[in-house]
Amino acid sequence: MTPREAGWDRVSGRVLFVAVGAAAAVAGLAVALEPSVAAGFSPTYVAVTLVGGFALLQAAGAALARFRGERRQADPPEVERRRAFPTPGAEFDERLASLPRRIGRSADRQRTALRTELREVTEETLVRYGGLTPEEAVERIETGTWTEDVRAVSFFAPGADGGIPLTERVRGVLGTERAFARRARAVVGALAAYSRASRPTGEREPPGGDEATDGNRRAATGGDE
Amino acid sequence: MSEARGPDGEPPPDRRATPGETLDRETNRWRGVNALSLAAGALGVLLGQPGLLLVAVVGVAFGAFALATRPPDVHVELSRELDRTVADPDERVRVTLTVRNAGESLLADLRLIDGVPDALDVVGGSPRTATALRPGKAASFSYTVRAARGDHEFDPVTVLARGFSGAVERETAVHARGDGRLACTPRLDVGDPLPLRALTTGYTGRVVTDTGGPGTEFHAVREYRPGDPLSRIDWRRAARTGEYATLEFRRERAATVVLLVDTRETAYLAPDADAPSAVERSVAAAGELFTSLLSTGDRVGLAAFGPGAFWLAPGAGVGHRARARAALATDASFAPTPREEPFFPGLELRRLRRRLPADAQVVLFSPLCDDYVVRAARRLDAYGHPVTVVSPDPTADATAGETLARLERQLRCSQLREVGLRVVDWTPGEHLGAAVETAGARWSG
């Protein structure tokens, strides 16, 4: 049924209801003015009770619909403020927060994607800030010797979670946040500490500025001839 | 006139009507009255209480009225007036919107929300109003916006109307006649100079080369050759030894520089809701640098790496400066909010390479928050256009994701430096000159 047809159906239903209601009201008015119209029609108590019961059911249905259904109206945007721009990393937070609690293929896929991403950053951080070779970085991650934070270590090396205190484990079971997300945050914290503690190695920006601004002349390494 | 409805038969609340389209929403506001009326009627019948039955009749009458009413016919004419259509940055601009009921029927409940451009803040009054209008009558309201860089187009006005019962709300959008644009062109201030890379042109300029010749900085002494200018002969040596020698200075050359601003949608990032976007900071920095490079005799071009792919070939002169100023202020490629157009970065990078003069170096303005731009910078550098990256930092560290994004950006800066590109890491709130000086210390070290 197309939306237009649905709209028509609703309108014709309404017209029917209004027509029935109007007819009943006219009949009632006629009976009130000229009782002889209703001669031979004597409503028994059962009939009245049936009408009352039907009305009560309708009332219950309408009340339920009132409490269930929300008030609908347009929700226009906040045009008063200029558009706010996203902050880098918001998408990662969103992915971490929306990890399904259930075990399943989709959850596994999401976890693997997050783990791969974090692992790549960890390897590169260890290489650039720790001065390790890529092979050394991989070895440190797999043996769990790249940081002293046991939660961060256990994110990549599941066998290394023996060092996590019991209270922490209990909180992990009872808490709302899954152990995966907490450990992922621990990895980010450990990496941030790692990068703060040292400067990247291997950077070789062209030495010797080339500009000849006043009082700050430096030689270029080439030029045209 | 078309109808648009969601799966439940109603348009979702956040869906906006486009001009010429009508969206009707049943507000459900009479449902409670209907329930109460039916309950009163039922109890009246069952308990034999005529009073309750009478109450129900009143409620049912209202309910029937609400059910039978149709959404109002909305025919309104709108006109917008700005007290100026060209403003300086941060200047207050008053907007007055007038609405006239051009239809035949009374509009009992009319609400209007003006389509304030995305990049403008309302600083006084409200761009919304609610009124009731008889046919032919008009009402107006005004509010104040703060001008910001860009050529801002006002969106259509959202009009919401309800009948007396308020059972159905009709939404439509109407273009306002009159002023629909506000242009704001910041002045190009002369900024601090940026040390350039070693690719120069044949023209005299400020970039000191390793080649000897005329200049001011001493380079070497060589044997006199016939034809050398007398002013460069080392007369002291000639007096002492009787041999002629010629003083060589470092040649100072001009450079050709193309300022390339990353305007892809992924570059519209900011550390918090109130901060300017990385593109906004990039455009401001490009403007400063454009002027300072022109003033030192370099040839400067301007390009956008994003939808629209703006290109202004390197040049010099007052007219060139004016063109760059206008482009940075109002060209859609440098718009303060991202353009919703497809962009093919690989294609654009190839086109950019074809456009770049052989002796051009590139200053790339990018927040460096994705890997593609790093590859693009490396490719341009590898093709013989030395790249300096000025990177406004849009990262924060309040959450794990933000900290990770900051770390990834630092790693990208490090990758670029490792392959010999210069990177100016420009933190929010820092003066560009200070950031350049900090980075320059690294280059000269």
Contacts between the chains, C-beta under 8 A, distances in Angstrom:
chain1	res1	chain2	res2	distance
A	3	B	3	5.9
A	3	B	4	7.6
A	3	B	5	4.3
A	3	B	9	7.0
A	4	B	3	6.2
A	6	B	5	7.4
A	6	B	9	5.7
A	7	B	3	6.3
A	7	B	5	7.7
A	7	B	9	7.8
A	10	B	9	7.8
A	14	B	67	6.0
A	14	B	68	7.2
A	17	B	67	7.4
A	18	B	64	6.5
A	18	B	67	7.0
A	18	B	68	5.6
A	21	B	60	7.8
A	21	B	64	6.2
A	48	B	45	5.8
A	49	B	45	7.7
A	49	B	46	6.5
A	51	B	45	5.8
A	52	B	41	8.0
A	52	B	42	4.9
A	52	B	43	7.7
A	52	B	44	8.0
A	52	B	45	3.5
A	52	B	46	3.9
A	53	B	42	7.3
A	53	B	46	7.4
A	54	B	42	7.9
A	55	B	38	5.3
A	55	B	39	8.0
A	55	B	41	5.1
A	55	B	42	3.6
A	55	B	45	6.5
A	56	B	38	7.5
A	56	B	39	6.8
A	56	B	42	3.7
A	56	B	43	7.5
A	56	B	46	7.3
A	58	B	38	4.9
A	58	B	42	7.8
A	59	B	35	5.4
A	59	B	36	7.7
A	59	B	37	7.9
A	59	B	38	3.5
A	59	B	39	3.8
A	59	B	41	7.8
A	59	B	42	5.7
A	60	B	35	7.9
A	60	B	39	8.0
A	62	B	31	6.1
A	62	B	34	4.8
A	62	B	35	3.7
A	62	B	38	5.9
A	63	B	32	7.7
A	63	B	35	3.9
A	63	B	39	7.3
A	65	B	31	5.7
A	65	B	35	7.8
A	66	B	28	7.5
A	66	B	31	4.0
A	66	B	32	4.7
A	66	B	34	7.9
A	66	B	35	5.5
A	69	B	28	5.4
A	69	B	31	6.8
A	70	B	28	7.4
A	71	B	27	6.1
A	71	B	28	5.6
A	71	B	29	6.1
A	72	B	10	6.1
A	72	B	13	6.8
A	72	B	25	4.9
A	72	B	26	6.2
A	72	B	27	5.5
A	72	B	28	5.7
A	72	B	169	7.7
A	73	B	13	6.7
A	73	B	25	6.2
A	73	B	27	5.7
A	73	B	160	7.8
A	73	B	169	5.5
A	74	B	13	5.8
A	74	B	23	7.5
A	74	B	25	6.6
A	74	B	158	7.5
A	74	B	160	5.5
A	74	B	169	6.4
A	74	B	171	5.0
A	75	B	13	3.7
A	75	B	14	5.1
A	76	B	16	7.3
A	76	B	113	4.9
A	76	B	158	5.5
A	76	B	160	7.7
A	77	B	14	7.7
A	77	B	16	7.8
A	79	B	113	6.2
A	79	B	114	6.9
A	79	B	115	6.9
A	79	B	116	4.3
A	79	B	122	7.3
A	79	B	127	5.6
A	80	B	116	7.1
A	80	B	121	7.4
A	80	B	122	4.2
A	80	B	126	7.3
A	80	B	127	6.5
A	81	B	121	6.2
A	81	B	122	7.6
A	82	B	118	6.3
A	82	B	119	5.2
A	82	B	120	5.9
A	82	B	121	5.0
A	82	B	148	7.3
A	83	B	118	4.3
A	83	B	119	6.7
A	83	B	337	5.5
A	84	B	270	7.3
A	84	B	273	3.9
A	84	B	274	7.9
A	85	B	268	5.0
A	85	B	269	5.6
A	85	B	270	4.1
A	85	B	275	8.0
A	85	B	277	4.6
A	85	B	394	7.8
A	86	B	268	7.8
A	86	B	269	6.0
A	86	B	270	7.7
A	87	B	269	6.7
A	87	B	270	6.6
A	87	B	271	5.9
A	87	B	272	6.8
A	87	B	394	7.1
A	87	B	395	7.3
A	87	B	396	5.3
A	87	B	402	5.9
A	87	B	405	7.8
A	88	B	269	5.4
A	88	B	367	7.6
A	88	B	369	4.8
A	88	B	394	6.1
A	88	B	395	5.1
A	88	B	396	7.9
A	88	B	402	6.8
A	88	B	405	3.6
A	88	B	406	7.4
A	88	B	409	7.1
A	89	B	395	7.1
A	89	B	396	7.6
A	89	B	399	6.6
A	89	B	400	7.8
A	89	B	401	3.4
A	89	B	402	3.9
A	89	B	403	7.1
A	89	B	404	5.6
A	89	B	405	3.3
A	89	B	406	7.4
A	90	B	399	7.9
A	90	B	401	6.1
A	90	B	402	7.3
A	91	B	401	7.0
A	92	B	400	7.3
A	92	B	401	3.4
A	92	B	404	5.7
A	92	B	405	7.0
A	93	B	399	5.0
A	93	B	400	6.5
A	93	B	401	3.6
A	93	B	402	7.4
A	94	B	401	7.6
A	96	B	400	6.9
A	96	B	401	6.9
A	118	B	404	7.6
A	121	B	404	6.6
A	121	B	407	6.4
A	121	B	408	6.0
A	121	B	411	7.1
A	124	B	411	5.4
A	125	B	407	6.6
A	125	B	411	6.8
A	128	B	411	6.2
A	128	B	414	5.2
A	184	B	400	6.9
A	185	B	400	4.3
A	188	B	400	4.3
A	188	B	401	8.0
A	188	B	403	5.2
A	188	B	404	5.0
A	188	B	407	7.6
A	189	B	400	7.4
A	189	B	403	7.5
A	191	B	403	7.9
A	191	B	404	7.5
A	191	B	407	5.7
A	192	B	397	7.3
A	192	B	403	5.1
A	192	B	406	7.8
A	192	B	407	6.3
A	195	B	407	5.8
A	195	B	410	6.3
A	200	B	410	7.6
A	200	B	411	7.9
A	200	B	414	4.2
A	200	B	417	7.7
A	202	B	414	7.7
A	202	B	418	5.1
A	203	B	414	5.9
A	203	B	417	3.8
A	203	B	418	5.5
A	204	B	417	6.9
A	204	B	418	6.4
A	204	B	420	6.0
A	205	B	417	4.9
A	205	B	420	6.8
A	205	B	421	7.2
A	205	B	422	5.2
A	205	B	423	7.3
A	205	B	442	6.0
A	205	B	443	5.3
A	206	B	197	6.8
A	206	B	198	7.6
A	206	B	386	7.9
A	206	B	420	5.8
A	206	B	422	6.4
A	206	B	443	6.5
A	207	B	443	6.4
A	207	B	444	7.0
A	207	B	445	7.0
A	208	B	443	7.1
A	208	B	444	6.2
A	209	B	195	3.8
A	209	B	440	5.7
A	209	B	443	5.0
A	209	B	444	5.2
A	210	B	195	6.0
A	210	B	196	5.5
A	210	B	197	6.0
A	210	B	198	4.9
A	210	B	207	5.4
A	210	B	208	6.7
A	211	B	193	6.2
A	211	B	194	7.5
A	211	B	195	3.8
A	211	B	196	5.6
A	211	B	206	6.5
A	211	B	207	6.4
A	211	B	208	7.6
A	212	B	206	4.5
A	212	B	207	6.2
A	212	B	208	4.2
A	212	B	217	7.5
A	212	B	252	5.6
A	213	B	193	5.0
A	213	B	195	7.7
A	213	B	206	6.8
A	213	B	296	7.9
A	217	B	208	5.6
A	217	B	217	5.4
A	217	B	250	7.9
A	218	B	195	7.4
A	218	B	208	6.7
A	218	B	444	6.3
A	219	B	208	5.9
A	219	B	209	7.9
A	219	B	210	5.7
A	219	B	250	6.6
A	220	B	198	3.9
A	220	B	200	7.4
A	220	B	207	6.1
A	220	B	208	5.8
A	220	B	209	4.8
A	220	B	210	5.7
A	221	B	198	5.1
A	221	B	210	6.4
A	222	B	198	4.6
A	222	B	199	7.5
A	222	B	209	7.0
A	222	B	210	6.5
A	223	B	198	6.5
A	223	B	200	5.3
A	223	B	207	7.8
A	223	B	209	2.9
A	223	B	210	6.0
A	223	B	211	4.8
A	223	B	251	6.6
A	223	B	253	6.0
A	224	B	199	7.9
A	224	B	200	5.6
A	224	B	201	6.8
A	224	B	202	6.1
A	224	B	209	7.7
A	224	B	253	6.9
A	224	B	359	7.1
A	225	B	211	5.7
